[in-house]
Amino acid sequence: MSEKKLNIKLNIAGNPYNMTIDARNEEIYRLAAREVNNELVKAQQMRVDGFNVQDYLAIVAIKIMMENIRLERKSGVEDGDLLALKELSESLSKHLEK
């Protein structure tokens, strides 16, 4: 079954962006756009000479990715761990089928 698509317009840094997304993800897209705009306002409050909106958006992108990486590391689950868990699950499933 294919997911219902939805056309939305997100306003980021004063520019409209039309997007076609899975309807189930609409809230996440809107929250993400709101968070980017909120972080952009904070970054612009630094008032760095010569910075334009693109420069501030780069600062926001770095900040958000740093938070993402911190969360990934904090979770402690890495690809190798996931692979090991998958193998264990398959092994247990085979054992239980006997």
N, C-alpha and C positions, 0 to 999 in steps of 0.2 A: 504494500500500500504506500503510495507516495504522500509525502507531507504537503499540507496546504501551504501555498506560497502567499506572501503578503507584500505589497508595495508600501514602503514607508519613506518618510523624509526625515532625516536627522540633520539638525543644525549644529555644526561643530566650528568653533572659532568664527562665527558669523556667516559661515557658508553653508548652503543647503546641499545635502547629499541624498539623492534618491537611491534606494536600495530595494532589492527583492530578496526577502529572507524567508526562512521557515517560520510560519505563524507562531509556533510554540516558543520561538526565541525572541519575540518582539520585546518583552519586558527587559531582557538582558541587554539588547541593543540600546534601548532607550536609557537604561541605567548607565551603561558604559559611556554613551555620549554625554550624559549629564555629568558624570565623574570627570571626563576629559575637560569639559568646559569649566568645571569648578577648579580643577588643578591648573588650568590655563590662567584663570583669574589670579590664583595665588602666585604663579610664576611671574606674571606680568607686574605684580606688586614689587618685584625686585628692581624694576626699572633700570635695566642694564643698557648703557649707551650703545647705540648701533644695533640692538636686537629688534627684529621684526617678529610678526606672529609665527612665522615658520621656525624661528630660533626658539621661541618659547614653547612651541609644540614639540620640538626636539627634546627640550628639558623635561616636559611632561612625559614623553614616551620613555625616556630613560628612567624616570622616577617610577612609573607604573611597571616597567619590566623588572626593575630591581625588587619591587614588592612581590612580583610574581615569582621571581627566582628564590627570594627568601621563603615564600610559602611552600614552594616545591621542596626546598631543602629541609624545611621544618617538618614536613610530612614524613620525611625519612624513607619514602618509598621511591626507589629508583627502578629503571628498566630491568636491571638484573634481578631485583627482588620480585618484580611482577612476573618475570619469566619463571623464576623458581616457584612462585606460588601457583602458576598455571600448570607447571609440570607436576607439582604435588597434587593438585586437584585432579588432573587426569589419572595419575597413579591411584589415587583413592577411589575414583570412579570405577576404574578397571577392577580393583580389588573388591569393591562392593557388588559388582556384577557377577562375581564368581558364585 
